[in-house]
Amino acid sequence: MSDPIRHECGLAVVRLKKPLAYYQDTYGTALHGFNLLAALMAKQRNRGQDGIGIGCCKLDMPPGSPYLFRERFDVSVDQMGEVFGSIRKDYKRIARKIDGQRKEERHETGVELPPFEEDPDAIKREFELAGEINIGHLRYGTSGGLGKGCLHPYMRRSTWPTRSLMVMGNFNLTNSGELNRVMMQRGQHPVFGTDTQSVLEEIGFQLDEAHTQLYHELRDSGVPGPEIPKHISDRLDVAEVIRKSAQIWDGGYAIVGVIGSGDLFVMRDPSGIRPCWYYENDEVLAFASERVALMSVLEVSEEEVQELPPAHVAVMKSCGAFSIEKFTEVREPKPCSFERI
């Protein structure tokens, strides 16, 4: 008997367009984005045999507060329900702890605070995966090793939100060696063995370059230091960063990235080898590897779910501005045959 047919990696992205308080009032929970992500991943469970990863970015967090998070689980896809069940248990544990603290404070001060699960500000502050941007990855390993360290999303951190980056994808780059050589010629020390690391470092390098140029322009023009990060975030041209990063990439890819300042991007290879679909309304922007997953979870028609064009990058800035731009020339369409099974 032949080996069972498998698909490539699965992607799921949920970008909430309103404050968490809106979803608390409308859907009864501030975890609406997390719940949508879990449902999109469950609908694409056929795409991951080697593990799952989850990332979250919180918008407008005050200085000193963490804003970028990830969790990776080296489990089989059949254990996905257990993973999300464990995360929800952690959330309940946090709720009990905060409610206990508030009860003690009420006795001491007489101030009545709402239950934790009815307080979206507290949920966002205390629960790592409660944020406006939620991303999920189902891994089917085609390069690199196995184990938790090879699971997406990959991350690089900085004290500057506009230099912090989280990346995940469904891809195979055919020229990772060339990409690593380019980095070494710059003086970088790339990590071999995974094209994901090459993608992360190349986007990160271009992000650093753009950040540094903007920083010096703003500083030299007299903008006060505490105001500089907001100006950098507003002026950062994410599509241009992607345009420069992907100049010599060769292969099939659908790549998702989250910049710490709250900018989200999703890009697709020039030949449309890897699939990517999206849906947008006034509450949410969502992406997935499978159209039917978006249709089912968001309860929308086939016509309402759009295909991200090959050679294009979709960008939603932290302010909510959404655009789709071409980052390179479109090539002959070559959709992966596995994606049509």
Rosetta blueprint (number, residue, H / E / L):
1 M L
2 S L
3 D L
4 P L
5 I L
6 R L
7 H L
8 E L
9 C L
10 G E
11 L E
12 A E
13 V E
14 V E
15 R E
16 L E
17 K L
18 K L
19 P L
20 L H
21 A H
22 Y H
23 Y H
24 Q H
25 D H
26 T H
27 Y H
28 G L
29 T L
30 A L
31 L L
32 H H
33 G H
34 F H
35 N H
36 L H
37 L H
38 A H
39 A H
40 L H
41 M H
42 A H
43 K H
44 Q L
45 R H
46 N H
47 R H
48 G L
49 Q L
50 D L
51 G L
52 I E
53 G E
54 I E
55 G E
56 C E
57 C E
58 K L
59 L L
60 D L
61 M L
62 P L
63 P L
64 G L
65 S L
66 P L
67 Y L
68 L E
69 F E
70 R E
71 E E
72 R E
73 F E
74 D L
75 V L
76 S L
77 V H
78 D H
79 Q H
80 M H
81 G H
82 E H
83 V H
84 F H
85 G H
86 S H
87 I H
88 R H
89 K H
90 D H
91 Y H
92 K H
93 R H
94 I H
95 A H
96 R H
97 K H
98 I H
99 D H
100 G H
101 Q H
102 R H
103 K H
104 E H
105 E H
106 R H
107 H H
108 E H
109 T H
110 G L
111 V L
112 E L
113 L L
114 P L
115 P L
116 F H
117 E H
118 E H
119 D L
120 P H
121 D H
122 A H
123 I H
124 K H
125 R H
126 E H
127 F L
128 E L
129 L L
130 A L
131 G L
132 E L
133 I E
134 N E
135 I E
136 G E
137 H E
138 L E
139 R L
140 Y L
141 G L
142 T L
143 S L
144 G L
145 G L
146 L L
147 G L
148 K H
149 G H
150 C H
151 L L
152 H L
153 P L
154 Y E
155 M E
156 R E
157 R L
158 S L
159 T L
160 W L
161 P H
162 T H
163 R H
164 S L
165 L E
166 M E
167 V E
168 M E
169 G E
170 N E
171 F E
172 N E
173 L E
174 T L
175 N L
176 S H
177 G H
178 E H
179 L H
180 N H
181 R H
182 V H
183 M H
184 M H
185 Q H
186 R H
187 G L
188 Q L
189 H L
190 P L
191 V L
192 F L
193 G L
194 T L
195 D H
196 T H
197 Q H
198 S H
199 V H
200 L H
201 E H
202 E H
203 I H
204 G H
205 F H
206 Q H
207 L H
208 D H
209 E H
210 A H
211 H H
212 T H
213 Q H
214 L H
215 Y H
216 H H
217 E H
218 L H
219 R H
220 D H
221 S L
222 G L
223 V L
224 P L
225 G H
226 P H
227 E H
228 I H
229 P H
230 K H
231 H H
232 I H
233 S H
234 D H
235 R H
236 L L
237 D L
238 V H
239 A H
240 E H
241 V H
242 I H
243 R H
244 K H
245 S H
246 A L
247 Q L
248 I L
249 W L
250 D L
251 G E
252 G E
253 Y E
254 A E
255 I E
256 V E
257 G E
258 V E
259 I E
260 G L
261 S L
262 G L
263 D L
264 L E
265 F E
266 V E
267 M E
268 R E
269 D L
270 P L
271 S L
272 G L
273 I L
274 R L
275 P L
276 C L
277 W E
278 Y E
279 Y E
280 E E
281 N L
282 D L
283 E L
284 V E
285 L E
286 A E
287 F E
288 A E
289 S L
290 E L
291 R H
292 V H
293 A H
294 L H
295 M H
296 S H
297 V H
298 L H
299 E L
300 V L
301 S L
302 E H
303 E H
304 E H
305 V L
306 Q E
307 E E
308 L L
309 P L
310 P L
311 A L
312 H E
313 V E
314 A E
315 V E
316 M E
317 K L
318 S L
319 C L
320 G L
321 A L
322 F E
323 S E
324 I E
325 E E
326 K E
327 F L
328 T L
329 E L
330 V L
331 R L
332 E L
333 P L
334 K L
335 P L
336 C L
337 S H
338 F H
339 E H
340 R H
341 I L
